[in-house]
Amino acid sequence: MKVSDILRVKGNTLYTITPEDSLADAAQLMAEKDIGSLVVMANGLVVGMLTFREVIHTVVKNGGSFGTTTVYRAMDPGPLTCTMATDMDEVRRMMLDRHARYMPVIENRMLMGVISFYDVAKAVVDAQNFENKMLKAYIRDWPEDESEQANEADKPAA
């Protein structure tokens, strides 16, 4: 399974912000849209990732307030990225290695979407459910014992 398969099912709604925006505005947008991340864009390019983790760390560091902090001061400037052709096993490995919950999908320097750890887990569960369904159907249609089939063939027609 590839990243493109997940984005096809997930859809392509994207939420972005600029490095110059205030962290308070970013948190407000994340709360309004009930999302855990924003892709930070500048001049049409991905320059960072802002997740609720970075927001919380920055607010705690600021003594519990946003103050005048910009997104630039809080964002991860080097987020993991993948392409549409990246295999899901590779995405899963990369996310686990870096404890990343969100990963921008970039194709030819263009942002195509964001894949979350939830999206990856859901795809794995859906694939396993499909495989289980196919295996159960195969088992239900299992041919009878070969010796019984041979005996049936030897019986005269009625």
C-alpha angles and dihedrals in degrees: 000000000000134000089251089063092057095045090050090058096036097050129227108271107144131188118200138173136187126246090243095058117103120260088232090058090048092051090047091053092047091051094046094049094037091232131141100214147031126202110231111224132187124176091350094305132107107249100167151337128248117199132172086260093063091043092053094045091051095046091050090048088051092055095260101313138094093223111173094319115148127217088250091064093052106033128101102247094197108045122172112259135189138186132239089260096052112121116242092235089058092048090050092050093048093048093049093047093053098031087237119163097185133039128186115228110222128185120181091346090305123119108240100173146302124268119204132202086247090057090051093047092047091051091051093049092046091050091049092048091051091048091049090050091051092047092050091050090049092050092049089054093045111141118248121261110298093233090055090049091051091050090050090052091052094053117099116251114260 
